[in-house]
């Protein structure tokens, strides 16, 4: 399959490009400098030139706190850009898969959020991602929207992606004990994105590693357990104590109603994802 991947410098995009190439796809992974998804004309020109069969949109403005003061940048990537890609995919007959976020939910539900739950995003990042979902399906009825969250992996700069390095260097870390989610290894997410492109079934999918979910503290403790790090380096803190600019859901665990019904295999357990991540980081 001829696959166009956006946001090529990002963690998920790199994982997706690697996986697609491994299975024999013809991959064009483009950075923002090569195609700014917020520029509709540039997007159309790129599609006309490359003629992709499938598009995996991994481009996004992901600075949750920064979005509070950079709304225009967040909206350009997370809303307008998604709409531009969806429209171009419809025009040129490409399958379109775009990544959204667990933050579209407000966190009031302490159980799992499924596709039956109504989004109620809080904060600029969450709002622009949800608007991107709606614009995608509005401009291209064949859009596949993938909500995920707590994504970590190779080359990632977020807390989940780097805590093993900090612990390995003997540096203390603070881990939130009262915020919950479903961790997702970028390599596993990338494989599912490609499977969904192959399936070509317009839908909203929730894609995370399986299991009961955990807190940031639970994730950190699992990293210590699996990687052999010192748990004494972890200091539990409350969500409110960090006083971050953007609101975040206290619980954003995701579960999918459709994946297995459509023949997709269960996602690996979240602790198995950590194990494979840590093992691959060594080599």
N, C-alpha and C positions, 0 to 999 in steps of 0.2 A: 504494500500500500504506500502511496505517496503521501507523506504526513508533514504538515506544517506545524511547528511548535513555536509559540510565542514566549517572550520573556526568557530567552535562552541563557541568560546569566544566572537565573534563579535556581534554587535548590530542586524544586519539583521538575522544572523544565530540563535540567541536566539529567535527572534520573529517567525522565521520559524519553529523552533523545537516546540515551544509552540503551534502554530496553528496546526501543523500536528498531534501532540499528542491529541489535543482537538477533532479532527475529527476522531480519532481512528487509525491513522497510527502507524506502528512499526518503531520507529525513532532511528537511530544511528547518533548522533551528535558528530563529532570528532574534537578535537583540533589539532593544528600543531604537538604537542608532540605525539599524537596518530596516526596521518598520515600526513606526510609531503608531500604535493601534488607535490612538486618539485622533489621528489624521485620516479621515474617511477616504480622501483621494489617494493617499499613499497605500492604504490597505487595499483598495480596489485595484490599483496598479500592480501590487505584489501578487494578488490572487490571479490576475489576468496573465501575469508572467509565469508563475509557478504552477498554476492549475492543480492545487492539492486535491487529493481525494478525501482527506480528513484533516481537521484542525483541532489541535489540543491547545486551548488557551490557558497558559500558565502565567501570563503577564498580570501584574496587579500592583497597586500601591498598598503595601502591607504594614506600613508604620502606623499602628493603631493610635498611638498617642499623637504622632506627628500630624495625622489627618485632622485633628481638632483645629489646628491652625493653618493647615494646607488643604482646605476643602476642595479647591479647584483642581489641584493635582490628583487628589483621591478620586474625584468624580470623573476626571478625564480618563484615568486608567480603568477604574472599577465599574463605571457606568457607560460613558460614551464609547470607550474603546471596545467593550463587550458588544455593544449594539452594532458598531461598525463591522466587527468580525462576523457576527451573526448574519447581518445583511449580505455581506460579501459571500459567505458560505452558501446562503440560499441562492444568490445570483449565479454562482459558478458550480453549484451542485456538489459541494463538499459537505461531509458530515462534520458536525460542530459540537465539540465538547468543551465546556468552560467550567472553571473551578470557582465555587462560591465558598461560604464560610459558615461554621456553626454559630458565629456571632449574630446571624440574622434572628436568633432567638434571644429573649430577654433574660433567661436564666431562672424564671419563676418555677419551672418544672424541675423537680429534683430527680425525676426518672429520665428515661430516654426520650429525646425528641425524634419523632418520625415525620413523614411527609404529611400526616394528618394534622400536625400542629401548625398553628398560624404564626408566621414570623412577626416579630415585634422588635425590630432592631433599635439599639440605643447607641448613640455616638455616630460621628461622621463616617468612619470606616464601615461600620455595620450597615448604615443606611445606604451608602453608595454601592456596597456589594449587593444588597437586596434589590436596589434599583437596577443594577446590572442584570440580575436574574430576570426581572420582569421585562426589561428592554430586549434581552436575548430572545425570549419566547414570543414577544410581541412582533419582532422583526423576522423571526425564523421559527415557524411552528415545529420544525424538526430538531430544535436545539436540545442538547442533553446537558443538564445542569448538575454538577457534582458538588454537594456540600461536604466539606471535610473540616477538620480542626486538629489542633495540637500537633501540627506537622513538624517533623524533625528529620534530619538526614545529613548526608555528606555535603559539606560546604555551607551548611546552614549557619546563620548568625544568631538565631533566637536562643532563648534559655535552654530549651530542651535539647538543642543540637550541640551546645557547647559545655553543658555541665560536666560531662565526663572528663573533658580536658582540664577544667578547673579542679575537679576532685583529684585527678591524676597528678596535678601539680601541688596538691596539698593545700589548695586555697579553700577557705570556708565559703559556703553558699547559703542563701536564704531561699526557702521553698514554701510557697503558700499552702496551708493545710486545709483551707475552706473554700477552694475553687476547684471544680470538677469538670473533667472532659474525657474524651476518648482519644488517646494518643494514636498517631498515624505515622508510620515509617514511610518516608517519601518514595522509597523503592517499591513498596507495596501499592501505594496510591498510583504511581506511574503505570504499573502493570494493569491496574483496574481501569485507568483512563483509556488505555489502548483496547482493552476488552470491550469497553462500552462503545468505542468508536466502531469496532467490528460488529457489535450487536445492532447498532444503529436504531435504537428504540427511543424516541423522544420521551423524556421523563425527567423527574428530579430524583437523583440518587443520593443517598447518604453513604459516604465511603470513609470508613475508619478501620483500624485494626479491631478485632473482636475482643470480647471480654466485658467485665462489668464497669469499665472505666476506672478512673483514679483521680487523685488530686496531684498537684505539682509535687507535694511532699511524697506521695506514694510513688510517683515516677522517679524522683530522686533516690528514694530508698531502693527501688528496683534496680536502678543503675548501679548503686553500691553493691547490692546483692549479686548481680550478674557479673559486674566488672571487677569485683574484689576491692572496692574503694572503702574508705573509712567513713562510716555513717556519722561519726562524731563531728564531721565537718559541716553537717547540715543543721541549720537553725530554722525551726518552723516559725512562720509568721502568718498573720491574718491578711486577708485580701485588702481590707480597709486600711491597714497600717502603711501600705505603700503609697497611698495618695497619688495615684497616677491620673493624668489629665482626662483620659477617655474612660467611660464606663465599660465594664466587661460583665458578661453573664456569670453569675456565681456557679451555675451548672449548665453545661452545654453538651452533654453527652448525646451522641447521635446513634440511631439505629435505623436500618433500611427495611422497608416493607416489601420491596420488590426484587432485590438482587437474586436471592435464591429461587424465587418463583420463576425468574427468567433464565434459570439454568447457570447462574454464576456461582462459583465455588465460594464457600465462606472465606472471609478475610482471615489471615493468620492472627493468632492471639497477640495482644499488645506487648507482652513480655518476650515473646518469641521475636517480635520486631526489634526490640531493644537488643536482644542477644545477637542477632545478625548484624545490626548496626555496629555494635561495639567490636565484634569480630572483624568486620570489614575495615573498620577504622585502624586496626592494628597493622593491616597489611597493605 
